[in-house]
Amino acid sequence: MREYNLLSERFIALANEMKNEGKSQQMVNAALMSASGIYATYTAAGNDGGLTASGVDQVVAVYKANLENVQKLKKQQAEK
């Protein structure tokens, strides 16, 4: 889990660098989401493939679960 958190922190640091270069948070967020979608597709289907409709649904479910977990952790931190 520690390695996962460190990798996440690196992405956040890069996103903050882009924001500090004058890019809007919305643009940085959209680019990060796009890059993540491209990499998720590559991970599942390789360089030359694409996701089927059920594959897209599976990726969406993973994103949803991850976002729900992030919100749960943020709520726990706010309650401390």
PDB file with one MODEL, atoms N, CA, C and O in Angstrom:
MODEL        1
ATOM      1  N   MET A   1       0.826  -1.192   0.000  1.00  0.00           N
ATOM      2  CA  MET A   1       0.000   0.000   0.000  1.00  0.00           C
ATOM      3  C   MET A   1       0.874   1.261   0.000  1.00  0.00           C
ATOM      4  O   MET A   1       0.515   2.284  -0.583  1.00  0.00           O
ATOM      5  N   ARG A   2       2.013   1.162   0.660  1.00  0.00           N
ATOM      6  CA  ARG A   2       2.903   2.329   0.711  1.00  0.00           C
ATOM      7  C   ARG A   2       3.358   2.723  -0.695  1.00  0.00           C
ATOM      8  O   ARG A   2       3.364   3.905  -1.040  1.00  0.00           O
ATOM      9  N   GLU A   3       3.740   1.732  -1.506  1.00  0.00           N
ATOM     10  CA  GLU A   3       4.184   2.038  -2.867  1.00  0.00           C
ATOM     11  C   GLU A   3       3.052   2.672  -3.672  1.00  0.00           C
ATOM     12  O   GLU A   3       3.281   3.613  -4.433  1.00  0.00           O
ATOM     13  N   TYR A   4       1.839   2.164  -3.507  1.00  0.00           N
ATOM     14  CA  TYR A   4       0.657   2.724  -4.169  1.00  0.00           C
ATOM     15  C   TYR A   4       0.495   4.194  -3.797  1.00  0.00           C
ATOM     16  O   TYR A   4       0.289   5.040  -4.667  1.00  0.00           O
ATOM     17  N   ASN A   5       0.587   4.496  -2.505  1.00  0.00           N
ATOM     18  CA  ASN A   5       0.441   5.879  -2.044  1.00  0.00           C
ATOM     19  C   ASN A   5       1.547   6.771  -2.596  1.00  0.00           C
ATOM     20  O   ASN A   5       1.289   7.910  -2.987  1.00  0.00           O
ATOM     21  N   LEU A   6       2.771   6.264  -2.630  1.00  0.00           N
ATOM     22  CA  LEU A   6       3.885   7.052  -3.169  1.00  0.00           C
ATOM     23  C   LEU A   6       3.690   7.349  -4.656  1.00  0.00           C
ATOM     24  O   LEU A   6       3.969   8.457  -5.114  1.00  0.00           O
ATOM     25  N   LEU A   7       3.214   6.365  -5.401  1.00  0.00           N
ATOM     26  CA  LEU A   7       2.940   6.592  -6.824  1.00  0.00           C
ATOM     27  C   LEU A   7       1.836   7.629  -7.001  1.00  0.00           C
ATOM     28  O   LEU A   7       1.940   8.509  -7.855  1.00  0.00           O
ATOM     29  N   SER A   8       0.786   7.529  -6.202  1.00  0.00           N
ATOM     30  CA  SER A   8      -0.306   8.507  -6.267  1.00  0.00           C
ATOM     31  C   SER A   8       0.205   9.907  -5.962  1.00  0.00           C
ATOM     32  O   SER A   8      -0.169  10.872  -6.628  1.00  0.00           O
ATOM     33  N   GLU A   9       1.059  10.011  -4.956  1.00  0.00           N
ATOM     34  CA  GLU A   9       1.620  11.313  -4.586  1.00  0.00           C
ATOM     35  C   GLU A   9       2.451  11.909  -5.716  1.00  0.00           C
ATOM     36  O   GLU A   9       2.476  13.127  -5.891  1.00  0.00           O
ATOM     37  N   ARG A  10       3.126  11.065  -6.478  1.00  0.00           N
ATOM     38  CA  ARG A  10       3.908  11.564  -7.620  1.00  0.00           C
ATOM     39  C   ARG A  10       3.001  12.155  -8.690  1.00  0.00           C
ATOM     40  O   ARG A  10       3.326  13.187  -9.277  1.00  0.00           O
ATOM     41  N   PHE A  11       1.867  11.512  -8.947  1.00  0.00           N
ATOM     42  CA  PHE A  11       0.917  12.061  -9.918  1.00  0.00           C
ATOM     43  C   PHE A  11       0.347  13.389  -9.428  1.00  0.00           C
ATOM     44  O   PHE A  11       0.201  14.330 -10.208  1.00  0.00           O
ATOM     45  N   ILE A  12       0.025  13.464  -8.142  1.00  0.00           N
ATOM     46  CA  ILE A  12      -0.496  14.708  -7.571  1.00  0.00           C
ATOM     47  C   ILE A  12       0.555  15.814  -7.683  1.00  0.00           C
ATOM     48  O   ILE A  12       0.229  16.946  -8.040  1.00  0.00           O
ATOM     49  N   ALA A  13       1.810  15.490  -7.380  1.00  0.00           N
ATOM     50  CA  ALA A  13       2.887  16.486  -7.473  1.00  0.00           C
ATOM     51  C   ALA A  13       3.023  16.999  -8.907  1.00  0.00           C
ATOM     52  O   ALA A  13       3.199  18.198  -9.123  1.00  0.00           O
ATOM     53  N   LEU A  14       2.944  16.096  -9.884  1.00  0.00           N
ATOM     54  CA  LEU A  14       3.039  16.507 -11.281  1.00  0.00           C
ATOM     55  C   LEU A  14       1.845  17.382 -11.664  1.00  0.00           C
ATOM     56  O   LEU A  14       2.009  18.391 -12.350  1.00  0.00           O
ATOM     57  N   ALA A  15       0.658  17.001 -11.228  1.00  0.00           N
ATOM     58  CA  ALA A  15      -0.536  17.802 -11.509  1.00  0.00           C
ATOM     59  C   ALA A  15      -0.394  19.200 -10.899  1.00  0.00           C
ATOM     60  O   ALA A  15      -0.754  20.193 -11.531  1.00  0.00           O
ATOM     61  N   ASN A  16       0.124  19.275  -9.684  1.00  0.00           N
ATOM     62  CA  ASN A  16       0.326  20.580  -9.048  1.00  0.00           C
ATOM     63  C   ASN A  16       1.373  21.407  -9.785  1.00  0.00           C
ATOM     64  O   ASN A  16       1.245  22.628  -9.878  1.00  0.00           O
ATOM     65  N   GLU A  17       2.403  20.754 -10.309  1.00  0.00           N
ATOM     66  CA  GLU A  17       3.396  21.458 -11.133  1.00  0.00           C
ATOM     67  C   GLU A  17       2.722  22.099 -12.336  1.00  0.00           C
ATOM     68  O   GLU A  17       2.970  23.264 -12.649  1.00  0.00           O
ATOM     69  N   MET A  18       1.869  21.336 -13.006  1.00  0.00           N
ATOM     70  CA  MET A  18       1.169  21.851 -14.183  1.00  0.00           C
ATOM     71  C   MET A  18       0.281  23.028 -13.802  1.00  0.00           C
ATOM     72  O   MET A  18       0.229  24.028 -14.517  1.00  0.00           O
ATOM     73  N   LYS A  19      -0.415  22.909 -12.679  1.00  0.00           N
ATOM     74  CA  LYS A  19      -1.269  24.007 -12.198  1.00  0.00           C
ATOM     75  C   LYS A  19      -0.416  25.239 -11.914  1.00  0.00           C
ATOM     76  O   LYS A  19      -0.800  26.358 -12.254  1.00  0.00           O
ATOM     77  N   ASN A  20       0.739  25.030 -11.292  1.00  0.00           N
ATOM     78  CA  ASN A  20       1.632  26.145 -10.970  1.00  0.00           C
ATOM     79  C   ASN A  20       2.252  26.780 -12.210  1.00  0.00           C
ATOM     80  O   ASN A  20       2.734  27.911 -12.157  1.00  0.00           O
ATOM     81  N   GLU A  21       2.239  26.052 -13.326  1.00  0.00           N
ATOM     82  CA  GLU A  21       2.693  26.606 -14.609  1.00  0.00           C
ATOM     83  C   GLU A  21       1.610  27.463 -15.254  1.00  0.00           C
ATOM     84  O   GLU A  21       1.828  28.050 -16.314  1.00  0.00           O
ATOM     85  N   GLY A  22       0.444  27.534 -14.617  1.00  0.00           N
ATOM     86  CA  GLY A  22      -0.634  28.367 -15.135  1.00  0.00           C
ATOM     87  C   GLY A  22      -1.755  27.606 -15.813  1.00  0.00           C
ATOM     88  O   GLY A  22      -2.700  28.217 -16.311  1.00  0.00           O
ATOM     89  N   LYS A  23      -1.669  26.286 -15.841  1.00  0.00           N
ATOM     90  CA  LYS A  23      -2.756  25.496 -16.422  1.00  0.00           C
ATOM     91  C   LYS A  23      -3.921  25.466 -15.429  1.00  0.00           C
ATOM     92  O   LYS A  23      -3.705  25.427 -14.218  1.00  0.00           O
ATOM     93  N   SER A  24      -5.138  25.483 -15.937  1.00  0.00           N
ATOM     94  CA  SER A  24      -6.297  25.457 -15.040  1.00  0.00           C
ATOM     95  C   SER A  24      -6.427  24.077 -14.388  1.00  0.00           C
ATOM     96  O   SER A  24      -6.024  23.062 -14.956  1.00  0.00           O
ATOM     97  N   GLN A  25      -6.996  24.069 -13.191  1.00  0.00           N
ATOM     98  CA  GLN A  25      -7.219  22.790 -12.510  1.00  0.00           C
ATOM     99  C   GLN A  25      -8.106  21.885 -13.353  1.00  0.00           C
ATOM    100  O   GLN A  25      -7.892  20.674 -13.401  1.00  0.00           O
ATOM    101  N   GLN A  26      -9.099  22.464 -14.017  1.00  0.00           N
ATOM    102  CA  GLN A  26     -10.002  21.663 -14.844  1.00  0.00           C
ATOM    103  C   GLN A  26      -9.248  21.008 -15.998  1.00  0.00           C
ATOM    104  O   GLN A  26      -9.488  19.846 -16.324  1.00  0.00           O
ATOM    105  N   MET A  27      -8.324  21.769 -16.622  1.00  0.00           N
ATOM    106  CA  MET A  27      -7.552  21.214 -17.735  1.00  0.00           C
ATOM    107  C   MET A  27      -6.617  20.114 -17.240  1.00  0.00           C
ATOM    108  O   MET A  27      -6.504  19.061 -17.867  1.00  0.00           O
ATOM    109  N   VAL A  28      -5.950  20.360 -16.118  1.00  0.00           N
ATOM    110  CA  VAL A  28      -5.044  19.354 -15.555  1.00  0.00           C
ATOM    111  C   VAL A  28      -5.833  18.099 -15.195  1.00  0.00           C
ATOM    112  O   VAL A  28      -5.395  16.985 -15.485  1.00  0.00           O
ATOM    113  N   ASN A  29      -6.991  18.273 -14.567  1.00  0.00           N
ATOM    114  CA  ASN A  29      -7.821  17.129 -14.187  1.00  0.00           C
ATOM    115  C   ASN A  29      -8.271  16.343 -15.417  1.00  0.00           C
ATOM    116  O   ASN A  29      -8.211  15.114 -15.429  1.00  0.00           O
ATOM    117  N   ALA A  30      -8.722  17.055 -16.449  1.00  0.00           N
ATOM    118  CA  ALA A  30      -9.179  16.382 -17.671  1.00  0.00           C
ATOM    119  C   ALA A  30      -8.033  15.612 -18.329  1.00  0.00           C
ATOM    120  O   ALA A  30      -8.225  14.489 -18.795  1.00  0.00           O
ATOM    121  N   ALA A  31      -6.843  16.214 -18.366  1.00  0.00           N
ATOM    122  CA  ALA A  31      -5.691  15.540 -18.969  1.00  0.00           C
ATOM    123  C   ALA A  31      -5.290  14.310 -18.159  1.00  0.00           C
ATOM    124  O   ALA A  31      -4.950  13.270 -18.725  1.00  0.00           O
ATOM    125  N   LEU A  32      -5.331  14.432 -16.836  1.00  0.00           N
ATOM    126  CA  LEU A  32      -4.990  13.297 -15.973  1.00  0.00           C
ATOM    127  C   LEU A  32      -5.997  12.160 -16.155  1.00  0.00           C
ATOM    128  O   LEU A  32      -5.619  10.989 -16.209  1.00  0.00           O
ATOM    129  N   MET A  33      -7.282  12.516 -16.248  1.00  0.00           N
ATOM    130  CA  MET A  33      -8.305  11.489 -16.470  1.00  0.00           C
ATOM    131  C   MET A  33      -8.122  10.823 -17.832  1.00  0.00           C
ATOM    132  O   MET A  33      -8.261   9.606 -17.955  1.00  0.00           O
ATOM    133  N   SER A  34      -7.812  11.616 -18.844  1.00  0.00           N
ATOM    134  CA  SER A  34      -7.594  11.065 -20.180  1.00  0.00           C
ATOM    135  C   SER A  34      -6.393  10.124 -20.190  1.00  0.00           C
ATOM    136  O   SER A  34      -6.456   9.027 -20.744  1.00  0.00           O
ATOM    137  N   ALA A  35      -5.307  10.564 -19.575  1.00  0.00           N
ATOM    138  CA  ALA A  35      -4.110   9.717 -19.505  1.00  0.00           C
ATOM    139  C   ALA A  35      -4.410   8.420 -18.761  1.00  0.00           C
ATOM    140  O   ALA A  35      -3.948   7.351 -19.160  1.00  0.00           O
ATOM    141  N   SER A  36      -5.176   8.512 -17.690  1.00  0.00           N
ATOM    142  CA  SER A  36      -5.536   7.323 -16.928  1.00  0.00           C
ATOM    143  C   SER A  36      -6.390   6.370 -17.766  1.00  0.00           C
ATOM    144  O   SER A  36      -6.197   5.155 -17.725  1.00  0.00           O
ATOM    145  N   GLY A  37      -7.324   6.923 -18.519  1.00  0.00           N
ATOM    146  CA  GLY A  37      -8.148   6.092 -19.392  1.00  0.00           C
ATOM    147  C   GLY A  37      -7.332   5.408 -20.475  1.00  0.00           C
ATOM    148  O   GLY A  37      -7.552   4.238 -20.790  1.00  0.00           O
ATOM    149  N   ILE A  38      -6.387   6.148 -21.042  1.00  0.00           N
ATOM    150  CA  ILE A  38      -5.506   5.568 -22.060  1.00  0.00           C
ATOM    151  C   ILE A  38      -4.675   4.444 -21.454  1.00  0.00           C
ATOM    152  O   ILE A  38      -4.518   3.386 -22.062  1.00  0.00           O
ATOM    153  N   TYR A  39      -4.144   4.672 -20.257  1.00  0.00           N
ATOM    154  CA  TYR A  39      -3.303   3.656 -19.631  1.00  0.00           C
ATOM    155  C   TYR A  39      -4.132   2.449 -19.184  1.00  0.00           C
ATOM    156  O   TYR A  39      -3.667   1.313 -19.272  1.00  0.00           O
ATOM    157  N   ALA A  40      -5.347   2.686 -18.709  1.00  0.00           N
ATOM    158  CA  ALA A  40      -6.227   1.575 -18.331  1.00  0.00           C
ATOM    159  C   ALA A  40      -6.541   0.712 -19.553  1.00  0.00           C
ATOM    160  O   ALA A  40      -6.566  -0.515 -19.464  1.00  0.00           O
ATOM    161  N   THR A  41      -6.778   1.361 -20.692  1.00  0.00           N
ATOM    162  CA  THR A  41      -7.033   0.621 -21.929  1.00  0.00           C
ATOM    163  C   THR A  41      -5.802  -0.178 -22.336  1.00  0.00           C
ATOM    164  O   THR A  41      -5.911  -1.349 -22.700  1.00  0.00           O
ATOM    165  N   TYR A  42      -4.639   0.446 -22.277  1.00  0.00           N
ATOM    166  CA  TYR A  42      -3.381  -0.235 -22.603  1.00  0.00           C
ATOM    167  C   TYR A  42      -3.160  -1.437 -21.684  1.00  0.00           C
ATOM    168  O   TYR A  42      -2.768  -2.510 -22.141  1.00  0.00           O
ATOM    169  N   THR A  43      -3.413  -1.252 -20.390  1.00  0.00           N
ATOM    170  CA  THR A  43      -3.212  -2.327 -19.424  1.00  0.00           C
ATOM    171  C   THR A  43      -4.122  -3.516 -19.729  1.00  0.00           C
ATOM    172  O   THR A  43      -3.706  -4.669 -19.622  1.00  0.00           O
ATOM    173  N   ALA A  44      -5.359  -3.228 -20.106  1.00  0.00           N
ATOM    174  CA  ALA A  44      -6.331  -4.293 -20.356  1.00  0.00           C
ATOM    175  C   ALA A  44      -6.215  -4.893 -21.752  1.00  0.00           C
ATOM    176  O   ALA A  44      -6.418  -6.094 -21.930  1.00  0.00           O
ATOM    177  N   ALA A  45      -5.890  -4.059 -22.747  1.00  0.00           N
ATOM    178  CA  ALA A  45      -5.993  -4.525 -24.129  1.00  0.00           C
ATOM    179  C   ALA A  45      -4.701  -4.418 -24.925  1.00  0.00           C
ATOM    180  O   ALA A  45      -4.658  -4.851 -26.076  1.00  0.00           O
ATOM    181  N   GLY A  46      -3.659  -3.859 -24.351  1.00  0.00           N
ATOM    182  CA  GLY A  46      -2.404  -3.703 -25.079  1.00  0.00           C
ATOM    183  C   GLY A  46      -2.416  -2.465 -25.958  1.00  0.00           C
ATOM    184  O   GLY A  46      -3.386  -1.707 -25.984  1.00  0.00           O
ATOM    185  N   ASN A  47      -1.329  -2.279 -26.671  1.00  0.00           N
ATOM    186  CA  ASN A  47      -1.159  -1.087 -27.505  1.00  0.00           C
ATOM    187  C   ASN A  47      -2.118  -1.021 -28.679  1.00  0.00           C
ATOM    188  O   ASN A  47      -2.526   0.068 -29.083  1.00  0.00           O
ATOM    189  N   ASP A  48      -2.481  -2.158 -29.228  1.00  0.00           N
ATOM    190  CA  ASP A  48      -3.262  -2.171 -30.456  1.00  0.00           C
ATOM    191  C   ASP A  48      -4.740  -2.451 -30.237  1.00  0.00           C
ATOM    192  O   ASP A  48      -5.519  -2.439 -31.191  1.00  0.00           O
ATOM    193  N   GLY A  49      -5.136  -2.702 -29.002  1.00  0.00           N
ATOM    194  CA  GLY A  49      -6.519  -3.073 -28.744  1.00  0.00           C
ATOM    195  C   GLY A  49      -7.322  -1.952 -28.122  1.00  0.00           C
ATOM    196  O   GLY A  49      -6.805  -0.878 -27.815  1.00  0.00           O
ATOM    197  N   GLY A  50      -8.576  -2.227 -27.949  1.00  0.00           N
ATOM    198  CA  GLY A  50      -9.495  -1.312 -27.283  1.00  0.00           C
ATOM    199  C   GLY A  50     -10.412  -2.117 -26.394  1.00  0.00           C
ATOM    200  O   GLY A  50     -10.448  -3.345 -26.470  1.00  0.00           O
ATOM    201  N   LEU A  51     -11.147  -1.428 -25.558  1.00  0.00           N
ATOM    202  CA  LEU A  51     -12.054  -2.104 -24.639  1.00  0.00           C
ATOM    203  C   LEU A  51     -13.402  -2.366 -25.295  1.00  0.00           C
ATOM    204  O   LEU A  51     -13.893  -1.553 -26.077  1.00  0.00           O
ATOM    205  N   THR A  52     -13.982  -3.490 -24.974  1.00  0.00           N
ATOM    206  CA  THR A  52     -15.363  -3.758 -25.364  1.00  0.00           C
ATOM    207  C   THR A  52     -16.264  -2.961 -24.425  1.00  0.00           C
ATOM    208  O   THR A  52     -15.786  -2.353 -23.467  1.00  0.00           O
ATOM    209  N   ALA A  53     -17.553  -2.965 -24.695  1.00  0.00           N
ATOM    210  CA  ALA A  53     -18.488  -2.259 -23.815  1.00  0.00           C
ATOM    211  C   ALA A  53     -18.406  -2.801 -22.392  1.00  0.00           C
ATOM    212  O   ALA A  53     -18.452  -2.031 -21.432  1.00  0.00           O
ATOM    213  N   SER A  54     -18.284  -4.118 -22.248  1.00  0.00           N
ATOM    214  CA  SER A  54     -18.181  -4.688 -20.901  1.00  0.00           C
ATOM    215  C   SER A  54     -16.848  -4.324 -20.258  1.00  0.00           C
ATOM    216  O   SER A  54     -16.772  -4.168 -19.039  1.00  0.00           O
ATOM    217  N   GLY A  55     -15.797  -4.188 -21.064  1.00  0.00           N
ATOM    218  CA  GLY A  55     -14.505  -3.752 -20.546  1.00  0.00           C
ATOM    219  C   GLY A  55     -14.568  -2.327 -20.025  1.00  0.00           C
ATOM    220  O   GLY A  55     -14.003  -2.016 -18.977  1.00  0.00           O
ATOM    221  N   VAL A  56     -15.260  -1.458 -20.762  1.00  0.00           N
ATOM    222  CA  VAL A  56     -15.460  -0.076 -20.303  1.00  0.00           C
ATOM    223  C   VAL A  56     -16.222  -0.089 -18.984  1.00  0.00           C
ATOM    224  O   VAL A  56     -15.867   0.636 -18.054  1.00  0.00           O
ATOM    225  N   ASP A  57     -17.267  -0.910 -18.899  1.00  0.00           N
ATOM    226  CA  ASP A  57     -18.041  -1.004 -17.654  1.00  0.00           C
ATOM    227  C   ASP A  57     -17.168  -1.451 -16.490  1.00  0.00           C
ATOM    228  O   ASP A  57     -17.316  -0.954 -15.374  1.00  0.00           O
ATOM    229  N   GLN A  58     -16.263  -2.384 -16.746  1.00  0.00           N
ATOM    230  CA  GLN A  58     -15.366  -2.858 -15.679  1.00  0.00           C
ATOM    231  C   GLN A  58     -14.428  -1.753 -15.213  1.00  0.00           C
ATOM    232  O   GLN A  58     -14.208  -1.591 -14.013  1.00  0.00           O
ATOM    233  N   VAL A  59     -13.873  -0.991 -16.156  1.00  0.00           N
ATOM    234  CA  VAL A  59     -12.988   0.116 -15.786  1.00  0.00           C
ATOM    235  C   VAL A  59     -13.771   1.175 -15.014  1.00  0.00           C
ATOM    236  O   VAL A  59     -13.280   1.704 -14.017  1.00  0.00           O
ATOM    237  N   VAL A  60     -14.975   1.487 -15.464  1.00  0.00           N
ATOM    238  CA  VAL A  60     -15.821   2.460 -14.763  1.00  0.00           C
ATOM    239  C   VAL A  60     -16.089   1.993 -13.334  1.00  0.00           C
ATOM    240  O   VAL A  60     -16.049   2.800 -12.405  1.00  0.00           O
ATOM    241  N   ALA A  61     -16.357   0.716 -13.150  1.00  0.00           N
ATOM    242  CA  ALA A  61     -16.621   0.180 -11.807  1.00  0.00           C
ATOM    243  C   ALA A  61     -15.399   0.329 -10.907  1.00  0.00           C
ATOM    244  O   ALA A  61     -15.534   0.641  -9.724  1.00  0.00           O
ATOM    245  N   VAL A  62     -14.213   0.107 -11.459  1.00  0.00           N
ATOM    246  CA  VAL A  62     -12.982   0.261 -10.675  1.00  0.00           C
ATOM    247  C   VAL A  62     -12.779   1.728 -10.310  1.00  0.00           C
ATOM    248  O   VAL A  62     -12.442   2.035  -9.167  1.00  0.00           O
ATOM    249  N   TYR A  63     -12.980   2.643 -11.269  1.00  0.00           N
ATOM    250  CA  TYR A  63     -12.870   4.077 -10.979  1.00  0.00           C
ATOM    251  C   TYR A  63     -13.868   4.488  -9.898  1.00  0.00           C
ATOM    252  O   TYR A  63     -13.528   5.232  -8.979  1.00  0.00           O
ATOM    253  N   LYS A  64     -15.098   3.999 -10.018  1.00  0.00           N
ATOM    254  CA  LYS A  64     -16.140   4.344  -9.041  1.00  0.00           C
ATOM    255  C   LYS A  64     -15.752   3.865  -7.647  1.00  0.00           C
ATOM    256  O   LYS A  64     -15.872   4.614  -6.677  1.00  0.00           O
ATOM    257  N   ALA A  65     -15.292   2.638  -7.543  1.00  0.00           N
ATOM    258  CA  ALA A  65     -14.889   2.096  -6.244  1.00  0.00           C
ATOM    259  C   ALA A  65     -13.725   2.893  -5.663  1.00  0.00           C
ATOM    260  O   ALA A  65     -13.685   3.157  -4.461  1.00  0.00           O
ATOM    261  N   ASN A  66     -12.781   3.272  -6.517  1.00  0.00           N
ATOM    262  CA  ASN A  66     -11.635   4.049  -6.059  1.00  0.00           C
ATOM    263  C   ASN A  66     -12.076   5.423  -5.569  1.00  0.00           C
ATOM    264  O   ASN A  66     -11.630   5.875  -4.514  1.00  0.00           O
ATOM    265  N   LEU A  67     -12.942   6.088  -6.319  1.00  0.00           N
ATOM    266  CA  LEU A  67     -13.427   7.409  -5.925  1.00  0.00           C
ATOM    267  C   LEU A  67     -14.217   7.339  -4.621  1.00  0.00           C
ATOM    268  O   LEU A  67     -14.094   8.220  -3.771  1.00  0.00           O
ATOM    269  N   GLU A  68     -15.021   6.302  -4.464  1.00  0.00           N
ATOM    270  CA  GLU A  68     -15.763   6.122  -3.209  1.00  0.00           C
ATOM    271  C   GLU A  68     -14.801   5.935  -2.040  1.00  0.00           C
ATOM    272  O   GLU A  68     -15.039   6.464  -0.954  1.00  0.00           O
ATOM    273  N   ASN A  69     -13.724   5.193  -2.251  1.00  0.00           N
ATOM    274  CA  ASN A  69     -12.729   4.981  -1.206  1.00  0.00           C
ATOM    275  C   ASN A  69     -12.025   6.290  -0.845  1.00  0.00           C
ATOM    276  O   ASN A  69     -11.800   6.572   0.332  1.00  0.00           O
ATOM    277  N   VAL A  70     -11.680   7.083  -1.853  1.00  0.00           N
ATOM    278  CA  VAL A  70     -11.047   8.385  -1.603  1.00  0.00           C
ATOM    279  C   VAL A  70     -11.970   9.264  -0.762  1.00  0.00           C
ATOM    280  O   VAL A  70     -11.519   9.919   0.177  1.00  0.00           O
ATOM    281  N   GLN A  71     -13.257   9.279  -1.097  1.00  0.00           N
ATOM    282  CA  GLN A  71     -14.201  10.114  -0.350  1.00  0.00           C
ATOM    283  C   GLN A  71     -14.342   9.629   1.092  1.00  0.00           C
ATOM    284  O   GLN A  71     -14.436  10.436   2.017  1.00  0.00           O
ATOM    285  N   LYS A  72     -14.357   8.327   1.276  1.00  0.00           N
ATOM    286  CA  LYS A  72     -14.435   7.748   2.621  1.00  0.00           C
ATOM    287  C   LYS A  72     -13.222   8.162   3.448  1.00  0.00           C
ATOM    288  O   LYS A  72     -13.365   8.556   4.605  1.00  0.00           O
ATOM    289  N   LEU A  73     -12.032   8.073   2.861  1.00  0.00           N
ATOM    290  CA  LEU A  73     -10.809   8.463   3.565  1.00  0.00           C
ATOM    291  C   LEU A  73     -10.801   9.952   3.883  1.00  0.00           C
ATOM    292  O   LEU A  73     -10.391  10.345   4.976  1.00  0.00           O
ATOM    293  N   LYS A  74     -11.247  10.788   2.947  1.00  0.00           N
ATOM    294  CA  LYS A  74     -11.311  12.235   3.186  1.00  0.00           C
ATOM    295  C   LYS A  74     -12.270  12.544   4.333  1.00  0.00           C
ATOM    296  O   LYS A  74     -11.985  13.398   5.172  1.00  0.00           O
ATOM    297  N   LYS A  75     -13.398  11.852   4.367  1.00  0.00           N
ATOM    298  CA  LYS A  75     -14.371  12.063   5.441  1.00  0.00           C
ATOM    299  C   LYS A  75     -13.760  11.671   6.781  1.00  0.00           C
ATOM    300  O   LYS A  75     -13.914  12.391   7.767  1.00  0.00           O
ATOM    301  N   GLN A  76     -13.071  10.541   6.823  1.00  0.00           N
ATOM    302  CA  GLN A  76     -12.420  10.101   8.063  1.00  0.00           C
ATOM    303  C   GLN A  76     -11.379  11.111   8.524  1.00  0.00           C
ATOM    304  O   GLN A  76     -11.279  11.395   9.718  1.00  0.00           O
ATOM    305  N   GLN A  77     -10.608  11.654   7.598  1.00  0.00           N
ATOM    306  CA  GLN A  77      -9.589  12.642   7.950  1.00  0.00           C
ATOM    307  C   GLN A  77     -10.226  13.919   8.484  1.00  0.00           C
ATOM    308  O   GLN A  77      -9.699  14.535   9.410  1.00  0.00           O
ATOM    309  N   ALA A  78     -11.352  14.320   7.910  1.00  0.00           N
ATOM    310  CA  ALA A  78     -12.032  15.543   8.342  1.00  0.00           C
ATOM    311  C   ALA A  78     -12.620  15.394   9.738  1.00  0.00           C
ATOM    312  O   ALA A  78     -12.767  16.380  10.461  1.00  0.00           O
ATOM    313  N   GLU A  79     -12.954  14.177  10.114  1.00  0.00           N
ATOM    314  CA  GLU A  79     -13.571  13.930  11.421  1.00  0.00           C
ATOM    315  C   GLU A  79     -12.544  13.849  12.544  1.00  0.00           C
ATOM    316  O   GLU A  79     -12.923  13.818  13.715  1.00  0.00           O
ATOM    317  N   LYS A  80     -11.267  13.815  12.220  1.00  0.00           N
ATOM    318  CA  LYS A  80     -10.220  13.698  13.246  1.00  0.00           C
ATOM    319  C   LYS A  80     -10.044  14.990  14.000  1.00  0.00           C
ATOM    320  O   LYS A  80      -9.207  15.072  14.898  1.00  0.00           O
TER     321      LYS A  80
ENDMDL
END
